[in-house]
């Protein structure tokens, strides 16, 4: 094996760079790309659902809960943007978006919370899988980008589980009284 200086290696790298797309050989594993697309779709779905829920909760008079849900929707929007940016880096088409229609029973607070809990659990599983797949192909950048998303999902799991526990312990009416 020939020993090359750092300047020689950098010169070779500059000559081999193609400015039309950012491709990283060995890092664009299709499973990583597919998981990034799944994560994107989950976060768009969460953004849509949580935004709608925040509007409903605010109108119903549950201002505190509406503010928490609205903040969560904004975080999910940021998470979607992170997925978009990484897919753009890999020059991958993510169209059309495949976003499931959010569905929960209107005016049923427990159903809304359970829907949100199920959604963040799904996001958490996808983010864990993305981290594992990215690391398997040596893509630490994607893995590291997903860690804050996973932390956000785990925080969401803790939040929605705590809401359900509070409802179980104090009753729905008392829980809702605290949300005004």
NUSE-429450 format. One record per atom (N, C-alpha, C, O): residue number from 1; residue in one letter; atom name; z, x, y. Coordinates in steps of 0.02 Angstrom, whole numbers, plus 32768, in hexadecimal, padded with zeros to 4 digits. Layout:
! NUSE-429450
    k  r   a     w     u     v
  NUM  A  CA     Z     X     Y
...
//
This chain:
! NUSE-429450
    k  r   a     w     u     v
    1  X   N  8000  802A  7FC5
    1  X  CA  8000  8000  8000
    1  X   C  8000  802C  803E
    1  X   O  8026  805C  8042
    2  X   N  7FD6  801D  806C
    2  X  CA  7FCD  8044  80A9
    2  X   C  8003  8031  80DC
    2  X   O  8010  7FF6  80E7
    3  X   N  8022  8063  80FB
    3  X  CA  8053  8057  812E
    3  X   C  8030  804F  8171
    3  X   O  800A  807B  8186
    4  X   N  803D  8017  8193
    4  X  CA  801E  800B  81D4
    4  X   C  8055  8006  8208
    4  X   O  808D  7FF0  81FA
    5  X   N  8045  801C  8244
    5  X  CA  8075  8018  827A
    5  X   C  8079  7FCF  8292
    5  X   O  804E  7FA6  8283
    6  X   N  80AD  7FC1  82B6
    6  X  CA  80B6  7F7D  82D1
    6  X   C  807C  7F6C  82FF
    6  X   O  8064  7F33  82FE
    7  X   N  8066  7F9B  8328
    7  X  CA  802E  7F8C  8356
    7  X   C  7FEE  7F7D  8330
    7  X   O  7FC7  7F53  8345
    8  X   N  7FE3  7FA0  82F7
    8  X  CA  7FA7  7F91  82CE
    8  X   C  7FAB  7F4B  82AF
    8  X   O  7F7A  7F27  82AD
    9  X   N  7FE7  7F3A  8297
    9  X  CA  7FF0  7EF7  827A
    9  X   C  7FE6  7EC1  82AF
    9  X   O  7FC7  7E8D  82A1
   10  X   N  8001  7ECC  82EB
   10  X  CA  7FF9  7E9B  8320
   10  X   C  7FB0  7E95  8335
   10  X   O  7F98  7E5E  8343
   11  X   N  7F8C  7ECC  8338
   11  X  CA  7F45  7ECA  8349
   11  X   C  7F1E  7EA2  8316
   11  X   O  7EF3  7E79  8327
   12  X   N  7F2D  7EAD  82D5
   12  X  CA  7F0B  7E87  82A0
   12  X   C  7F1B  7E3D  82A6
   12  X   O  7EEF  7E12  829D
   13  X   N  7F5A  7E2E  82B5
   13  X  CA  7F6E  7DE8  82BC
   13  X   C  7F49  7DC8  82F6
   13  X   O  7F32  7D8F  82F0
   14  X   N  7F44  7DEB  832E
   14  X  CA  7F21  7DCF  8369
   14  X   C  7ED8  7DC2  8359
   14  X   O  7EBC  7D90  836F
   15  X   N  7EB9  7DEF  8333
   15  X  CA  7E73  7DE6  8322
   15  X   C  7E68  7DAB  82F3
   15  X   O  7E34  7D8A  82F5
   16  X   N  7E9A  7D9E  82C9
   16  X  CA  7E92  7D68  8297
   16  X   C  7EA7  7D24  82B2
   16  X   O  7E9C  7CF2  8290
   17  X   N  7EC5  7D22  82EE
   17  X  CA  7EDB  7CE1  8309
   17  X   C  7E9F  7CB6  831D
   17  X   O  7E70  7CCE  833C
   18  X   N  7EA2  7C77  8309
   18  X  CA  7E6F  7C46  831A
   18  X   C  7E90  7C15  834A
   18  X   O  7EBF  7BF3  8338
   19  X   N  7E78  7C12  8387
   19  X  CA  7E98  7BE8  83BA
   19  X   C  7E89  7B9E  83B1
   19  X   O  7EA6  7B75  83D5
   20  X   N  7E5E  7B8B  8383
   20  X  CA  7E4D  7B44  837C
   20  X   C  7E84  7B1C  8359
   20  X   O  7E88  7ADF  8363
   21  X   N  7EAE  7B3C  8331
   21  X  CA  7EE4  7B18  830F
   21  X   C  7F1B  7B4A  82FE
   21  X   O  7F0E  7B85  82F3
   22  X   N  7F57  7B31  82FB
   22  X  CA  7F8F  7B5B  82E7
   22  X   C  7F9B  7B51  829D
   22  X   O  7FBF  7B22  828A
   23  X   N  7F7F  7B7B  8275
   23  X  CA  7F89  7B77  822D
   23  X   C  7FB3  7BB1  8216
   23  X   O  7FA6  7BEA  822A
   24  X   N  7FE4  7BA4  81EE
   24  X  CA  800F  7BD8  81D3
   24  X   C  8003  7BD9  8188
   24  X   O  8017  7BAB  8165
   25  X   N  7FE2  7C0D  8171
   25  X  CA  7FD0  7C11  812B
   25  X   C  800E  7C0B  80FF
   25  X   O  8040  7C2C  810A
   26  X   N  8009  7BE0  80CC
   26  X  CA  8040  7BD8  809D
   26  X   C  8076  7BA9  80B5
   26  X   O  80A4  7B99  808F
   27  X   N  8072  7B92  80F2
   27  X  CA  80A7  7B68  810D
   27  X   C  8092  7B1F  8113
   27  X   O  80BD  7AF4  811E
   28  X   N  8053  7B10  810C
   28  X  CA  803D  7ACB  8114
   28  X   C  803B  7AA6  80D2
   28  X   O  800C  7A81  80C4
   29  X   N  806E  7AB0  80AA
   29  X  CA  8074  7A8E  806A
   29  X   C  806E  7A43  8074
   29  X   O  808F  7A26  809F
   30  X   N  8044  7A24  804C
   30  X  CA  8037  79DB  8055
   30  X   C  8077  79B1  804E
   30  X   O  807D  797E  806F
   31  X   N  80A6  79C7  8024
   31  X  CA  80E3  799F  801D
   31  X   C  810C  79A2  805E
   31  X   O  812C  7970  8070
   32  X   N  810C  79DA  8081
   32  X  CA  812F  79DF  80C0
   32  X   C  810E  79B1  80F4
   32  X   O  8130  798D  8118
   33  X   N  80CC  79B4  80F7
   33  X  CA  80A7  7989  8126
   33  X   C  80B3  7940  8116
   33  X   O  80C0  7918  8144
   34  X   N  80B0  792C  80D7
   34  X  CA  80BC  78E6  80C4
   34  X   C  8102  78D0  80D7
   34  X   O  810C  7898  80EF
   35  X   N  8133  78FC  80CD
   35  X  CA  8178  78EB  80DF
   35  X   C  8181  78E6  812B
   35  X   O  81A6  78BC  8143
   36  X   N  815F  7911  8150
   36  X  CA  8162  790C  8199
   36  X   C  8144  78C9  81B0
   36  X   O  815F  78A9  81DE
   37  X   N  810E  78B4  8190
   37  X  CA  80F0  7873  81A1
   37  X   C  8120  783A  8190
   37  X   O  8127  780A  81B6
   38  X   N  8141  783E  8156
   38  X  CA  8171  780A  8142
   38  X   C  81AA  7808  8175
   38  X   O  81BF  77D2  818B
   39  X   N  81C3  7842  8188
   39  X  CA  81FA  7846  81B9
   39  X   C  81E4  7828  81FC
   39  X   O  820A  7803  821B
   40  X   N  81A7  7838  8211
   40  X  CA  818C  781C  824F
   40  X   C  818C  77CF  824C
   40  X   O  81A3  77AE  827A
   41  X   N  8173  77B4  8215
   41  X  CA  816E  776C  820F
   41  X   C  81B3  774B  820E
   41  X   O  81BD  7716  822C
   42  X   N  81E3  776A  81EC
   42  X  CA  8227  7750  81EA
   42  X   C  8244  774F  8231
   42  X   O  8264  771E  8245
   43  X   N  823A  7785  8256
   43  X  CA  8257  7789  8299
   43  X   C  8235  7759  82CA
   43  X   O  8256  773E  82F6
   44  X   N  81F4  774D  82C2
   44  X  CA  81D4  771A  82EC
   44  X   C  81EF  76D5  82DB
   44  X   O  81FB  76AD  8307
   45  X   N  81F8  76C8  829A
   45  X  CA  8214  7688  8285
   45  X   C  825A  767F  82A3
   45  X   O  826B  764A  82BC
   46  X   N  8283  76B4  829F
   46  X  CA  82C7  76B0  82BA
   46  X   C  82C5  76A5  8306
   46  X   O  82EC  767E  8320
   47  X   N  8298  76C8  8328
   47  X  CA  8292  76C0  8370
   47  X   C  8283  7677  8382
   47  X   O  82A2  765A  83AF
   48  X   N  8254  765A  835E
   48  X  CA  8241  7614  836A
   48  X   C  827B  75E5  835D
   48  X   O  828B  75BA  8386
   49  X   N  8299  75EC  8322
   49  X  CA  82CF  75C0  830E
   49  X   C  830B  75C6  833D
   49  X   O  8326  7593  8355
   50  X   N  8320  7603  834B
   50  X  CA  835B  760C  8375
   50  X   C  8350  75F6  83BD
   50  X   O  837D  75DB  83DD
   51  X   N  8314  7600  83D6
   51  X  CA  8304  75E8  841A
   51  X   C  8309  759C  841C
   51  X   O  8326  7580  844B
   52  X   N  82ED  757B  83EB
   52  X  CA  82F1  7531  83E8
   52  X   C  8339  751B  83E1
   52  X   O  834E  74EB  8402
   53  X   N  835F  753C  83B6
   53  X  CA  83A5  752A  83AD
   53  X   C  83CE  7533  83ED
   53  X   O  83F8  7509  83FD
   54  X   N  83C1  7568  8412
   54  X  CA  83E6  7574  8450
   54  X   C  83D9  753C  8482
   54  X   O  8407  7526  84A5
   55  X   N  839B  7526  8486
   55  X  CA  838A  74EF  84B3
   55  X   C  83AE  74AF  849D
   55  X   O  83CC  748C  84C6
   56  X   N  83AC  74A0  845C
   56  X  CA  83CE  7464  8441
   56  X   C  8419  7467  844E
   56  X   O  8437  7438  8466
   57  X   N  8437  74A0  843D
   57  X  CA  8480  74A6  8444
   57  X   C  8496  74A1  848D
   57  X   O  84C9  7483  849C
   58  X   N  846E  74BE  84B9
   58  X  CA  847E  74B8  8500
   58  X   C  847B  746F  8517
   58  X   O  84A7  7457  853A
   59  X   N  8448  744C  8501
   59  X  CA  8441  7405  8513
   59  X   C  8479  73DB  84F6
   59  X   O  848F  73AA  8514
   60  X   N  848F  73EE  84BA
   60  X  CA  84C6  73C8  8499
   60  X   C  8509  73D7  84BA
   60  X   O  853B  73B6  84AB
   61  X   N  850B  740A  84E6
   61  X  CA  854A  741A  8509
   61  X   C  8571  7453  84EA
   61  X   O  85A9  7461  8501
   62  X   N  8557  7474  84B7
   62  X  CA  8579  74AB  8497
   62  X   C  8562  74ED  84B7
   62  X   O  853F  7515  8499
   63  X   N  8578  74F6  84F5
   63  X  CA  8560  752D  851F
   63  X   C  8570  7572  8502
   63  X   O  8545  759F  8504
   64  X   N  85AC  757B  84E7
   64  X  CA  85BF  75BC  84CC
   64  X   C  8594  75CE  848F
   64  X   O  857B  7606  848A
   65  X   N  858C  75A0  8462
   65  X  CA  8564  75AC  8427
   65  X   C  851B  75B6  843A
   65  X   O  84F8  75E0  841D
   66  X   N  8503  7590  846B
   66  X  CA  84BE  7597  8482
   66  X   C  84B2  75DD  849E
   66  X   O  847D  75FA  8492
   67  X   N  84E3  75F7  84C2
   67  X  CA  84DB  763B  84DF
   67  X   C  84D8  7670  84A7
   67  X   O  84B0  769F  84AC
   68  X   N  8500  7669  8474
   68  X  CA  8500  7698  843B
   68  X   C  84BC  7694  8418
   68  X   O  849F  76C8  8407
   69  X   N  84A5  7658  840C
   69  X  CA  8465  764E  83E8
   69  X   C  842B  7668  8412
   69  X   O  83FC  7686  83F8
   70  X   N  842E  765D  8454
   70  X  CA  83F8  7675  8480
   70  X   C  83F6  76C2  8480
   70  X   O  83C0  76DF  847D
   71  X   N  8430  76E1  8482
   71  X  CA  8433  772A  847F
   71  X   C  8417  7744  843C
   71  X   O  83F4  7776  843A
   72  X   N  8427  7721  8406
   72  X  CA  840C  7732  83C4
   72  X   C  83C0  772C  83C3
   72  X   O  839E  7757  83A6
   73  X   N  83A5  76F8  83E3
   73  X  CA  835C  76EF  83E6
   73  X   C  833B  7729  840B
   73  X   O  8306  7742  83F7
   74  X   N  835B  7740  8441
   74  X  CA  8340  7778  8467
   74  X   C  8341  77B8  843D
   74  X   O  8313  77E1  8441
   75  X   N  8376  77C2  8416
   75  X  CA  837A  77FC  83EA
   75  X   C  8343  77F9  83B5
   75  X   O  8325  782C  83A5
   76  X   N  8337  77BE  8399
   76  X  CA  8303  77B7  8366
   76  X   C  82BE  77C4  8384
   76  X   O  8293  77E0  8362
   77  X   N  82B4  77B1  83C3
   77  X  CA  8275  77C0  83E4
   77  X   C  826C  780C  83EA
   77  X   O  8235  7826  83DF
   78  X   N  82A1  7830  83FB
   78  X  CA  829E  7879  83FF
   78  X   C  828F  7897  83BA
   78  X   O  8269  78C7  83B5
   79  X   N  82AC  787B  8386
   79  X  CA  829F  7893  8343
   79  X   C  8256  7888  832E
   79  X   O  8238  78B3  830E
   80  X   N  823B  7850  8342
   80  X  CA  81F4  7843  8334
   80  X   C  81C9  7877  8358
   80  X   O  8199  7891  833B
   81  X   N  81DB  7888  8396
   81  X  CA  81B5  78B9  83BC
   81  X   C  81B8  78FE  839B
   81  X   O  8187  7923  839D
   82  X   N  81F0  7910  837E
   82  X  CA  81F7  7950  835A
   82  X   C  81C7  7951  831F
   82  X   O  81A6  7983  8313
   83  X   N  81C5  791A  82F9
   83  X  CA  8197  7916  82C1
   83  X   C  814E  791B  82D9
   83  X   O  8126  793E  82BA
   84  X   N  813E  78F8  830F
   84  X  CA  80FA  78FA  832A
   84  X   C  80E7  7942  833F
   84  X   O  80B0  7959  8330
   85  X   N  8115  7963  835F
   85  X  CA  8107  79A8  8376
   85  X   C  80F9  79D6  833B
   85  X   O  80CD  7A00  833E
   86  X   N  811F  79CE  8305
   86  X  CA  8115  79FA  82CB
   86  X   C  80D3  79E9  82A8
   86  X   O  80AF  7A16  8292
   87  X   N  80C2  79A9  82A3
   87  X  CA  8082  7996  8286
   87  X   C  8048  79B0  82B1
   87  X   O  8015  79C4  8296
   88  X   N  8051  79AE  82F2
   88  X  CA  801E  79CA  831E
   88  X   C  8017  7A15  8314
   88  X   O  7FE0  7A30  8313
   89  X   N  804F  7A37  830C
   89  X  CA  804D  7A80  82FF
   89  X   C  8022  7A8F  82C2
   89  X   O  7FFB  7ABE  82C2
   90  X   N  802A  7A66  828E
   90  X  CA  8004  7A6F  8250
   90  X   C  7FBE  7A51  8256
   90  X   O  7F97  7A52  8226
   91  X   N  7FAE  7A35  8290
   91  X  CA  7F6C  7A16  829D
   91  X   C  7F5D  79DF  8269
   91  X   O  7F27  79DB  824E
   92  X   N  7F8F  79B5  825E
   92  X  CA  7F8A  797F  822D
   92  X   C  7F82  793C  8250
   92  X   O  7FA1  792E  8282
   93  X   N  7F57  7913  8233
   93  X  CA  7F4D  78CF  824C
   93  X   C  7F86  78A3  8231
   93  X   O  7F94  78A3  81F5
   94  X   N  7FA6  787F  825C
   94  X  CA  7FDD  7853  8248
   94  X   C  7FCB  780A  8256
   94  X   O  7FF7  77DF  8257
   95  X   N  7F8B  77FD  8262
   95  X  CA  7F74  77B9  826E
   95  X   C  7F5A  779B  822D
   95  X   O  7F41  77C2  8204
   96  X   N  7F5F  775D  8220
   96  X  CA  7F84  772D  8249
   96  X   C  7FCE  7730  8237
   96  X   O  7FE2  7744  8200
   97  X   N  7FF6  771C  8268
   97  X  CA  803E  7718  825A
   97  X   C  8048  76E1  8227
   97  X   O  8028  76AC  822A
   98  X   N  8074  76EC  81F9
   98  X  CA  8084  76BA  81C6
   98  X   C  80CE  76A8  81D0
   98  X   O  80FA  76C5  81B0
   99  X   N  80D9  7679  81FC
   99  X  CA  811D  7665  820D
   99  X   C  812B  7621  81EF
   99  X   O  8108  75F1  81FD
  100  X   N  815F  761E  81C5
  100  X  CA  8172  75DE  81A7
  100  X   C  818E  75B1  81DD
  100  X   O  81AE  75C7  820D
  101  X   N  8182  7571  81D5
  101  X  CA  819C  7540  8203
  101  X   C  81E8  753B  81FA
  101  X   O  81FF  7529  81C4
  102  X   N  820E  754B  822E
  102  X  CA  8257  7545  8229
  102  X   C  826A  74FC  821A
  102  X   O  824E  74CE  8236
  103  X   N  829A  74F4  81ED
  103  X  CA  82AD  74B0  81DA
  103  X   C  82F8  74AB  81CD
  103  X   O  8314  74CF  81A4
  104  X   N  8318  747E  81F2
  104  X  CA  835E  746D  81E8
  104  X   C  8366  7427  8202
  104  X   O  833E  740E  8229
  105  X   N  839B  7405  81EC
  105  X  CA  83A7  73C1  8201
  105  X   C  83C3  73C0  8248
  105  X   O  83F7  73DF  8256
  106  X   N  83A0  739D  8274
  106  X  CA  83B5  7399  82B9
  106  X   C  83FB  737B  82BF
  106  X   O  840D  734D  829B
  107  X   N  8422  7396  82ED
  107  X  CA  8467  7380  82FA
  107  X   C  8497  7390  82C0
  107  X   O  84CF  7378  82C0
  108  X   N  8481  73B8  8290
  108  X  CA  84AD  73CA  8258
  108  X   C  84BF  7414  8261
  108  X   O  849A  7441  824C
  109  X   N  84F9  741F  8280
  109  X  CA  850E  7463  8290
  109  X   C  8514  7490  8253
  109  X   O  8501  74CB  8255
  110  X   N  852E  7476  821D
  110  X  CA  8536  749E  81E0
  110  X   C  84F1  74B1  81C5
  110  X   O  84E7  74EA  81AE
  111  X   N  84C2  7484  81C6
  111  X  CA  847E  7493  81AE
  111  X   C  845D  74C8  81DA
  111  X   O  843A  74F4  81C0
  112  X   N  8468  74C5  821B
  112  X  CA  844B  74F7  8249
  112  X   C  8469  753C  823A
  112  X   O  8444  756D  8234
  113  X   N  84AA  753F  8233
  113  X  CA  84CB  757F  8225
  113  X   C  84B5  759A  81E1
  113  X   O  84A9  75D6  81D9
  114  X   N  84B0  756E  81AF
  114  X  CA  849B  7584  816C
  114  X   C  8453  759D  816E
  114  X   O  8443  75CF  814D
  115  X   N  8428  757B  8193
  115  X  CA  83E2  7592  819A
  115  X   C  83E1  75D8  81B8
  115  X   O  83BD  7604  819F
  116  X   N  8409  75E3  81ED
  116  X  CA  840B  7625  820D
  116  X   C  8426  765A  81DD
  116  X   O  840D  7692  81DC
  117  X   N  8459  7649  81B7
  117  X  CA  8476  7677  8187
  117  X   C  8442  768A  8152
  117  X   O  843A  76C5  8142
  118  X   N  8420  7659  8138
  118  X  CA  83EC  7667  8105
  118  X   C  83B5  7694  8122
  118  X   O  839B  76C0  8100
  119  X   N  83A3  7688  8161
  119  X  CA  836E  76AE  8181
  119  X   C  8383  76F8  818B
  119  X   O  835B  7725  817D
  120  X   N  83C0  7704  81A2
  120  X  CA  83D5  774A  81AC
  120  X   C  83E0  776D  8169
  120  X   O  83D7  77AA  8164
  121  X   N  83F3  7748  8136
  121  X  CA  83F7  7767  80F3
  121  X   C  83B2  777D  80DB
  121  X   O  83AB  77B3  80BF
  122  X   N  8381  7753  80E6
  122  X  CA  833B  7764  80D4
  122  X   C  8323  77A1  80FB
  122  X   O  8303  77CD  80DF
  123  X   N  8333  77A3  813B
  123  X  CA  8320  77DC  8165
  123  X   C  8342  781B  814C
  123  X   O  8323  7850  8148
  124  X   N  8382  7816  813B
  124  X  CA  83A8  7850  8123
  124  X   C  8388  786C  80E3
  124  X   O  8381  78A9  80DC
  125  X   N  8376  7841  80B5
  125  X  CA  8356  7858  8077
  125  X   C  8315  787C  8085
  125  X   O  8306  78B0  8067
  126  X   N  82ED  7860  80B2
  126  X  CA  82AD  787F  80C3
  126  X   C  82B7  78C1  80E6
  126  X   O  8293  78F1  80D9
  127  X   N  82E7  78C5  8113
  127  X  CA  82F4  7903  8137
  127  X   C  830E  7939  8107
  127  X   O  82FA  7973  810D
  128  X   N  8339  7927  80D9
  128  X  CA  8350  7958  80A7
  128  X   C  8315  7971  807D
  128  X   O  8310  79AD  8070
  129  X   N  82EA  7944  8068
  129  X  CA  82B0  7957  8040
  129  X   C  8281  7984  8068
  129  X   O  8265  79B3  804D
  130  X   N  8279  7975  80A8
  130  X  CA  824D  799E  80D3
  130  X   C  8269  79E4  80DA
  130  X   O  8244  7A15  80D5
  131  X   N  82AA  79EA  80E4
  131  X  CA  82CA  7A2B  80EA
  131  X   C  82C1  7A53  80A9
  131  X   O  82AF  7A8D  80AB
  132  X   N  82CD  7A33  8070
  132  X  CA  82C6  7A55  8030
  132  X   C  827E  7A6A  8023
  132  X   O  8271  7AA2  800C
  133  X   N  824E  7A3E  8031
  133  X  CA  8208  7A4E  8026
  133  X   C  81F1  7A86  8054
  133  X   O  81CD  7AB2  803F
  134  X   N  8206  7A83  8093
  134  X  CA  81F3  7AB7  80C3
  134  X   C  820F  7AFB  80AD
  134  X   O  81EC  7B2E  80B0
  135  X   N  824D  7AFC  8098
  135  X  CA  826B  7B3B  8082
  135  X   C  8249  7B55  8042
  135  X   O  8244  7B91  8038
  136  X   N  8233  7B27  8018
  136  X  CA  8212  7B3B  7FDA
  136  X   C  81D1  7B61  7FE6
  136  X   O  81BC  7B8B  7FBE
  137  X   N  81B0  7B52  801F
  137  X  CA  8172  7B76  8030
  137  X   C  817D  7BAA  8066
  137  X   O  814D  7BC6  8080
  138  X   N  81BB  7BB7  8077
  138  X  CA  81CA  7BEB  80A8
  138  X   C  81C3  7BD6  80F0
  138  X   O  81BD  7C01  811C
  139  X   N  81C3  7B96  80FD
  139  X  CA  81BB  7B7C  8142
  139  X   C  81FF  7B6C  8160
  139  X   O  8214  7B32  8163
  140  X   N  8222  7BA0  8175
  140  X  CA  8265  7B97  8192
  140  X   C  8263  7B73  81D5
  140  X   O  8294  7B53  81E8
  141  X   N  822C  7B79  81F9
  141  X  CA  8228  7B58  823A
  141  X   C  822B  7B0C  8231
  141  X   O  8252  7AEA  8253
  142  X   N  8202  7AF1  8204
  142  X  CA  8205  7AA9  81F7
  142  X   C  824A  7A95  81DD
  142  X   O  8267  7A64  81F3
  143  X   N  8265  7ABC  81AE
  143  X  CA  82A8  7AAD  8193
  143  X   C  82DB  7AAB  81CB
  143  X   O  8304  7A7D  81CF
  144  X   N  82DA  7ADC  81F7
  144  X  CA  830A  7ADF  822D
  144  X   C  8300  7AA8  8261
  144  X   O  8330  7A91  8280
  145  X   N  82C2  7A92  826A
  145  X  CA  82B5  7A5B  8298
  145  X   C  82D1  7A19  827D
  145  X   O  82E3  79EC  82A3
  146  X   N  82D4  7A14  823B
  146  X  CA  82EB  79D6  821C
  146  X   C  8337  79D0  8218
  146  X   O  8352  799A  8210
  147  X   N  835A  7A08  821E
  147  X  CA  83A3  7A07  8217
  147  X   C  83C3  79DA  824B
  147  X   O  83EE  79B2  8239
  148  X   N  83B1  79DE  828C
  148  X  CA  83D0  79AF  82BC
  148  X   C  83BF  7966  82AE
  148  X   O  83E7  7939  82BC
  149  X   N  8383  7959  8293
  149  X  CA  8371  7915  8280
  149  X   C  839E  78FD  8248
  149  X   O  83B7  78C4  824A
  150  X   N  83A9  7928  8217
  150  X  CA  83D6  7917  81E0
  150  X   C  841D  790A  81FA
  150  X   O  843E  78DB  81E4
  151  X   N  8434  7934  8228
  151  X  CA  8477  792B  8244
  151  X   C  847B  78E7  8268
  151  X   O  84AD  78C4  8263
  152  X   N  8446  78D5  828D
  152  X  CA  8444  7894  82AE
  152  X   C  8447  785B  827D
  152  X   O  846A  7829  8288
  153  X   N  8423  7861  8245
  153  X  CA  8425  782D  8212
  153  X   C  846A  7828  81F2
  153  X   O  8483  77F1  81E6
  154  X   N  8488  7861  81E5
  154  X  CA  84CB  7860  81C7
  154  X   C  84FE  7843  81F8
  154  X   O  852C  7820  81E3
  155  X   N  84F6  7851  8238
  155  X  CA  8521  7832  826B
  155  X   C  8517  77E6  826B
  155  X   O  8546  77C0  8271
  156  X   N  84D7  77D1  8264
  156  X  CA  84C8  7789  8261
  156  X   C  84E7  7768  8224
  156  X   O  8501  7730  8228
  157  X   N  84E5  778A  81EC
  157  X  CA  8504  7770  81AF
  157  X   C  854E  7765  81BB
  157  X   O  856A  7731  81AB
  158  X   N  856F  7798  81D7
  158  X  CA  85B7  7793  81E5
  158  X   C  85C5  775A  8216
  158  X   O  85F6  7734  820D
  159  X   N  859C  7753  8249
  159  X  CA  85A6  771E  827A
  159  X   C  85A0  76D9  825B
  159  X   O  85CD  76AF  8262
  160  X   N  8569  76CC  8238
  160  X  CA  855E  7689  821C
  160  X   C  858D  7679  81E3
  160  X   O  85A1  763F  81DA
  161  X   N  85A0  76AC  81BC
  161  X  CA  85D3  76A0  8189
  161  X   C  8616  768F  81A9
  161  X   O  863B  7664  8190
  162  X   N  8626  76B0  81E1
  162  X  CA  8666  76A1  8203
  162  X   C  8665  765A  8221
  162  X   O  8698  7638  8220
  163  X   N  862B  7644  823A
  163  X  CA  8626  75FF  8254
  163  X   C  8633  75CD  821B
  163  X   O  8658  759D  8224
  164  X   N  8614  75D9  81E2
  164  X  CA  861E  75AB  81AA
  164  X   C  8666  75AB  8192
  164  X   O  8681  7577  8180
  165  X   N  8686  75E6  8193
  165  X  CA  86CC  75EB  817E
  165  X   C  86F9  75C6  81B0
  165  X   O  8727  75A3  819C
  166  X   N  86EA  75CE  81F1
  166  X  CA  8711  75AA  8224
  166  X   C  870A  755E  821B
  166  X   O  873B  753A  8220
  167  X   N  86CE  7547  820E
  167  X  CA  86C3  7500  8204
  167  X   C  86E9  74E8  81C7
  167  X   O  8708  74B2  81C8
  168  X   N  86E8  7510  8192
  168  X  CA  870D  74FE  8155
  168  X   C  8759  74FA  8163
  168  X   O  877B  74CD  814C
  169  X   N  8772  752A  818A
  169  X  CA  87BA  752D  8196
  169  X   C  87D3  74FB  81CA
  169  X   O  8808  74DE  81C2
  170  X   N  87AC  74F2  8200
  170  X  CA  87C5  74C8  8237
  170  X   C  87A2  7485  823D
  170  X   O  87B7  745A  8264
  171  X   N  876D  747C  8217
  171  X  CA  8746  743F  821C
  171  X   C  870F  7444  8250
  171  X   O  8715  746A  8281
  172  X   N  86DB  741F  8245
  172  X  CA  86A0  7423  8271
  172  X   C  86B1  740D  82B8
  172  X   O  869C  742E  82E8
  173  X   N  86D6  73D7  82C0
  173  X  CA  86E5  73BE  8303
  173  X   C  870C  73F2  832C
  173  X   O  86FD  73FC  8367
  174  X   N  873D  7412  830E
  174  X  CA  8763  7445  8331
  174  X   C  8738  7482  8342
  174  X   O  873F  749E  8379
  175  X   N  870C  7496  8314
  175  X  CA  86DE  74CD  8321
  175  X   C  86B1  74BD  835C
  175  X   O  86A8  74E7  8389
  176  X   N  8696  7480  835C
  176  X  CA  8669  746D  8392
  176  X   C  868D  7468  83D5
  176  X   O  8670  7477  8409
  177  X   N  86CC  7454  83D4
  177  X  CA  86F4  7451  8412
  177  X   C  86F8  7496  8432
  177  X   O  86F7  749C  846F
  178  X   N  86FD  74CA  8409
  178  X  CA  8701  750E  8422
  178  X   C  86BF  7527  8440
  178  X   O  86BE  7558  8464
  179  X   N  8689  7505  8430
  179  X  CA  8646  751C  8445
  179  X   C  862F  74FE  8487
  179  X   O  85F9  750F  84A0
  180  X   N  8658  74D2  84A4
  180  X  CA  8645  74B1  84E3
  180  X   C  8649  74E1  851D
  180  X   O  863B  74CE  8556
//
